[in-house]
């Protein structure tokens, strides 16, 4: 039996997008991603599906090379609203940095990722809709992570840590 992906109806897009959000909230990002792909198959520019797809991918970040950062980035690049593109790009960078930190990556190797998140949140805040402080909330979360460790952890040089001598790429804990 040949298995093929079936297409959903255009009339079912709204309900499918709502279901994808529910699956994300239930911590089932694989299912949410699959639904988003179904929506995008029949409506490639669907903004909600693109946003949910990127978020579902970032929900799966583990701090390893297997993280599909580029796929999430490609989905966000298709968002038409400049605020949303910046805000969700900031979330993508923030999640990447935090998962890599939890995975044991050295803080100084992640500083640039946190800085990318902060830059996105700052630019998003500058164009945010009235009474929308979401970018500020994420900015503050990143700053608190940066403040949770000593300055030396974030600015240690690669040579001090021995990373260059050992050929460490900055991925994974150093042994």
C-alpha positions in Angstrom: 0.0 0.0 0.0 1.4 3.3 -1.1 1.2 6.0 1.6 0.6 9.6 0.6 0.0 12.8 2.5 -3.6 13.9 2.1 -4.5 17.6 1.7 -6.8 19.3 4.1 -9.6 21.5 2.8 -9.1 25.3 2.5 -12.2 25.6 4.7 -10.5 23.7 7.4 -7.4 26.0 7.7 -8.8 28.0 10.6 -9.6 25.0 12.7 -6.3 23.3 11.8 -4.4 26.4 12.9 -6.3 26.4 16.2 -5.5 22.7 16.7 -1.8 23.3 16.0 -1.8 26.0 18.8 -3.5 23.5 21.1 -0.9 20.8 20.4 1.9 23.3 21.1 0.2 24.2 24.5 0.0 20.5 25.2 3.8 20.1 24.6 3.3 18.1 21.5 5.3 20.1 19.0 5.7 17.3 16.5 1.9 17.1 16.0 1.7 20.9 15.8 4.5 21.0 13.2 2.7 18.3 11.1 -0.6 20.3 11.1 1.3 23.5 10.1 2.8 21.7 7.2 -0.6 20.6 6.2 -1.9 24.1 6.3 1.1 25.5 4.4 0.7 22.8 1.7 -2.6 24.5 0.6 -1.9 28.0 1.8 1.8 28.6 1.6 1.6 32.2 2.9 -0.6 31.5 5.9 0.9 33.8 8.5 -0.4 31.9 11.6 0.8 28.6 10.2 4.2 30.0 9.5 4.5 31.5 13.0 3.2 28.3 14.6 5.6 26.2 12.5 8.6 28.2 13.6 7.5 28.0 17.3 6.8 24.3 17.0 10.3 23.8 15.7 11.8 25.9 18.5 9.8 23.9 21.0 11.9 20.9 19.9 15.2 22.6 20.4 17.5 20.5 22.6 20.8 22.5 22.4 22.4 20.2 20.0 23.4 20.3 16.3 20.1 18.5 15.5 18.2 21.6 16.3 16.6 22.9 13.2 17.3 26.6 13.6 17.5 27.3 9.9 14.1 25.8 9.3 12.6 28.0 12.0 14.4 31.0 10.6 13.1 30.3 7.1 9.5 30.2 8.3 9.9 33.5 10.2 11.5 35.2 7.2 8.1 34.7 5.4 6.2 36.7 8.1 5.0 39.9 6.5 4.5 42.0 9.7 7.9 43.5 10.7 7.0 43.4 14.4 6.1 39.8 14.3 9.2 38.9 12.3 11.5 40.6 14.8 9.6 39.4 17.9 9.5 35.8 16.9 13.1 35.9 15.6 14.0 37.1 19.1 12.2 34.2 20.6 13.9 31.8 18.3 17.4 33.1 19.3 16.4 33.2 23.0 15.2 29.5 22.9 18.4 28.5 21.0 20.6 30.2 23.6 18.7 28.8 26.6 18.5 25.3 25.4 22.2 25.3 24.5 23.0 26.7 28.0 20.9 23.9 29.6 22.7 21.4 27.4 26.0 22.4 29.0 27.4 24.7 26.4 29.8 27.3 27.7 28.2 30.7 28.4 30.8 32.7 26.5 30.0 30.6 23.4 26.3 31.7 23.7 26.7 35.4 24.4 26.3 36.3 20.7 23.1 34.2 20.5 21.7 36.1 23.5 22.8 39.4 21.9 20.9 38.5 18.7 17.8 37.9 20.7 18.2 41.2 22.6 18.7 43.0 19.3 15.5 41.5 17.9 13.5 42.3 21.0 14.8 45.9 21.1 13.9 46.5 17.4 10.5 44.8 17.9 9.8 47.0 20.9 10.5 50.1 18.9 7.7 49.2 16.5 5.4 47.3 18.8 1.6 47.9 18.9 0.4 50.1 21.8 0.2 48.3 25.1 2.2 45.3 23.8 5.1 44.7 26.1 5.9 41.2 24.9 9.3 42.2 23.6 10.2 43.8 26.9 9.2 40.7 28.8 11.5 38.6 26.7 14.2 41.2 26.8 14.0 41.1 30.6 14.1 37.3 30.7 17.3 37.3 28.6 18.9 39.9 30.8 18.1 37.9 33.9 19.8 34.9 32.4 22.9 37.0 31.5 22.9 38.4 35.1 22.6 35.0 36.7 26.3 34.3 35.9 29.4 36.3 36.5 30.6 38.6 33.8 33.7 36.4 33.4 31.6 33.4 32.3 30.1 35.4 29.4 33.4 37.0 28.3 35.9 34.2 28.8 38.0 33.8 25.7 38.2 30.6 23.7 41.9 30.4 24.4 41.4 30.6 28.2 38.9 27.7 28.0 41.1 25.6 25.8 38.4 25.3 23.2 40.7 26.2 20.2 43.4 23.8 21.3 41.0 20.9 21.7 39.1 21.7 18.5 35.9 22.3 20.4 33.2 23.9 18.3 31.3 25.3 21.2 28.6 22.6 20.8 28.0 20.4 23.8 29.7 20.4 27.2 33.5 20.5 27.2 35.0 17.4 28.8 
